[in-house]
Amino acid sequence: MKIVRIGLDLAKIIFEVHGVDAQDKVILKKTLRRDAVTQFFADLPPCIVGMEACSGSHYWAKVFEELGHEVRLISPQFVTPYVKSNKNDRNDAEAICEAIGRPSMRFVPAKSAEQLEIQAVHRIRQRLVSDRTRLVNQIRGLLTEHSLVIARDISKIRCALSQIADGDHMLGAMLVELVRDVRKELIELDQRIAAYTKRIRNLFQVNEMCQRIGKIEGIGPITATALVAAVGDRTCFRNGRQFAAWLGLVPKQRSSGGKSRLIGISKRGDRYLRTLLIHGARAVLRKARGKTDARSLWIERMRDRRHPNVVAVALANKNARIVWAVLSGRTEYQPAFTD
């Protein structure tokens, strides 16, 4: 019997394989070590291979596609309902095989090596920004214990640390020494973040796709490169609304009994991308007052009746749809046709 669909549970060393035929009859259950996976799939006739979208899945997707297989990556949250009885690697492989066979299932677009490299730059920069935030919050808390309250603005903390290091405050010698160490660490983090930001801007300059979506108001080099790195096969989204829903920028539903009830945004998908789009929208809101173009007038009408946070999310949603239109149609952004 011919295998038509395989569920593969990924791991570091031990992989579980579950295969079925056209009638969904189980004809393969196998445990493989990592070094035997490639040869095993090379010996199989072309079939559908399903995996959870996790660390290493995009690498294996590329390997299996080169061997002639059709690869389907699925979000782990969509696999969980299909796990029978206890959770283990073999049951996970069976659940993956079952889930990828559903006709209405949604899949994760596979990423190219270039996209993964861009994403790696963003991930490291994001981690450095988080480290800086933790460092600033820690020193603010420690200084508050000595009745020195500093505003949350990071420029304020830089100024305060410089003053303390120069001896402008009546603090103990040990605390002053600690502040000098923290100030040095903060400077190093600022320099590393600036270096990664420059690297992202260089990636933006040489990527034609990033250049196109970077023309949209509220989307700069960081957001543009992050979107291009995250969105692999744009054909996975039928329209702009589906893309915005994938980013978590559409209302969440709690509907029943024929009554539609919409609450806050779903917040699904990549939080980093959603945050960048919303922050970019906030920047557009600040500059929209007094302008007479169609987009600014739409923003002002929205702001008259809704909270600024709602307007920012609405604009981020609109920008996400425009991004999909530009990327899927490979056309240039034309502001006159977007409002």
N, C-alpha and C positions, 0 to 999 in steps of 0.2 A: 504493500500500500504506500501511496505517495504522501509524504508530509507536506501539508499546505501552510501550517502555522506553527510557530515555535514561540514559547515563552521562555526567556532567559533571565534568570536571577543573577545579577552581577555581584561580584565580591572581589576581595583582594587576591585570594588564592583559589578558593573552591567555588565553582559555578554549577548551578542546577539548570537542567534543560528539560522542558516539557513540550512534546510535540503531538499534534493531532492531524487527522486526515480531513478530507472534504466533508465527511459526515460527523465531524467533531469527536471521533473515536480516538481514544488515547493509544498511540502506537510507539511512543518514545518517552522514556524516563531515564535520564542519565546524569551522572555526576562527572564533571570535568575539572581538571586542574588548569590553571591559567595558561600554561605553555602548550596545552593541547586544544584550546578553543579554536584558534584560527584554522588548524588543519581539519578539525572536525567539520566546521562549516564549509570549508573548501571542498570536502568530499560529498556534501549534500547538494541535491538539485536545488535550483532557485525556489525560495519560499518566503513567506512573511515572517520576519523576526521581530518580536516585541521585547522591549526592555523598559524598565523604569528610568525616567530622566533623573540621573544622579551623577555623582563623580565618576568619570570614565566612560559614561554612556555615549558621548559624542565621538570619542575615539573609536569605540567598538562599532558605532554606526557607520563610520567611514570605512572600517575594515570590511564589514559585512556587505556594504554597498559595492565595494570594489570586487567582491566575490560573486556579485550578481543577485544578491538577496534584496528584498524590499524591507526597509527598516521602519518600525513605528515606535517612537518614544512616547511614553505615557506618564502623566503626573502620578506620583505615588498615591495621592489622595483618591484617585479614581480606581486604583487597584484594590484598596482596602476592602470595599464591599464584597469582592469576589473571593476573599480568602476564606476557606472552609476550615472549621474546627480550629485547631491550634495554629499559631503562626510559626512557620519555620521556612527554610530556604526552598524546600521542595514544594510546599503549599504556595509559597509566593510565586514560583515559576508557573504553577498551574493557574493561579489567579491572573497573572499577566497574560497568559495564553488565552484565557477566557475573555478578559477585558478588551484586548485588541481586536477581538472578533465581533464586537458590538458595532452595528452599522452607524449608530449616532455618537460614538465615542470621539472625543477631541484629543488630538495628539500634540506633542511638543515639537516645534520645528528643529531640525538638526542644525548645528552650527559648523561653519568651516574653521580651518586652523587659524585663518586671519581673524575671524570674529572672536575666537577664544583668546587670541593674543591681546586684542584690544580690551576684552573683558577682564583679562588678568591685570592690565594696567589700572583699570577702574577699581578693581577689587582691592589692590594694594593701596591706592590713593584713599579709598574709602576707609580702610583700616587705619591709615595714618591720621585721617581727620578725626576718627573716633578716639584714637589714642590722645590726640591733642585736646579734645573735648573733656575726656576723663581727667587729664592732667590739670586743666584749668579749673574744673569743678572741685577737684581735690584741694588745690591750693587756696581756692576761695573759701572752702569750708574750714580749712586749718587757720586761715587768717581771721575768719569770723570769730573763732574762739578767743582771739586776742583783741576783740572789739574793732577790727579793721574790716569794714564791710565794703566790698567792691562790686560795682555793677556787672551785669552778665556780659556786656559788650567786651569782646576779646581785646579790643584796643585799650580798654580801661585796665584790664589785668596786665597787659604788657607795660603800660605806663606805671602802674602801681609797683610792679616787680622791680622796675628800673629804679624807682625812688627808694624802695626798701634796700636794694642792693647797694645804693650809694649812701645809705645811712640817714635817710631823711625821716625815718620813723623810730620811735623809742621802743624797739623790740629787742628781745634777748639775742645774744651773740649766736647761739646755736640756731635759732629760728632764722636769723639773717643769713647764715651760711646755707641753710636748707633752701631758702628763697633764691639764693644765687645759683644753686644746683638746678632748681626747677626752671629758672630763667634760661639757663644754658640749654636745658633739655627742650624747652619751648622753642628756642631759636633754631635748634637742630630740626625739630619737627616742621617748623615753618619752611625751612630751606628744602627739606625732602618733599613736602607737599607742593611747593612751588616748582620743583624739578619735575614731578609727575604731571602737574598741570601743564607745564611747557611741553612735555612729551605728548600729552593728549592733544594740545593745539597743533603740534606737528603732524599727528595722525589725521587730524581734521583737514589740514591743508592739502594733504596728498590723496584724500579719499573723495572721489567725485560724488558719491552718494551722500556723504556727510555734508558736502558743500551745498547740495540742493535743499536738504531739509534745514540747514543752518540759516537759510534766508527767511524762515518763518519767525515772526515776532514771538519772543519767549523761548526760543530754542537756540542755544549757543553751542560752542564746540564740545563742551562736556556732555550736554544732553544729546547732541547729534551723534557723537561717537558711541555713547552708551546705547542708544536706540539701534544703531546699525549693528552693534555687537550682539544685541539681544535678539533681533528679528532675523531669523535665518531664511526660511522659505516663506515669502510673503503670500504665497498662494494658500497657505493654511488658514487665512482669514478671508471670508467671503466679502466682507465690506468693512468700512471704517468703524462702524459701531462694534463689530465683533473684536476688532483690534483694541478699541477703547475698553471693552469689557475684559479682555485679556490682561490689560494693565490695571484693572480694578477701579476704573474711573466712571462707572455707571452705577445707578442706584441699586441697592439690594432689595429684594422683594420678600415680603411676608404676606402673601396673598392666599385667601381661602374663601370658599363659599361664594365665588363669583365677585368678591370684593378685592380690588387691587389696592395694596398698601405698599408704598415705597418708603424706604428709610434712607439712612446714609449710604455712602458709596460702599461697594462690596470689599474694597481693599484686597482683592485677589491679585495674584501675579507678583511681579518684582517690585518690592517696596522702594528700592533705590530709583528705578525709572519713574515711578509714580511721584516720588518726592521731587525729582528734578523737574518734571513737567509742571507740577503745582508751583514750585518756587519760581520757575520761569514765568508762569502766568501772573504771579504776584508782581513781578517786576514790570510786566506790561500794564497792569492795573494802575501802578503808581504814575505811569507816564501818559495815561489815556485822557486825563482831564484836559479840556480845552481843545482837543483835536476834533476835526470834522470828518474824518474818514469813516467808512461804514463800520469797520471793526470797533473803533473807539466809541461811536454812537451806540452800537449794540451793547458794549460794556457799560456805558452810562445808563442805558435803559434797565439793564439787569441790576446795576448797583442801586437804582432808585427803589427797587422793590424787594431785593434779597440781600442777605448778609454778605460782606466782602469775601468771606471764606467760600461761600457757595458760588459766588461769581468766579473766584479763582479756579475752583474745580471745574466749573462749566467751561471756562476758557481752556483749561488743560485738556478736557475732553475734546473740545473743538480742534485743538492743535494735534491731538493724537489721530483724529480722523483725517486731518490734512496730511499728516506724515504718511499715513497708509496710502492715501491717494497719490502722493508724490512718488513713493517707493514702488507701488504696484504698477502705476502707469508709466514710470520712468519719465515723468514730465517735470517741467519747471514750476515752481510755486508762483501763482498769479494771485495777488491779494484781492484784485477786483472781483474774483469769482468765488471767494471763500466766505463772504458775509451776506 
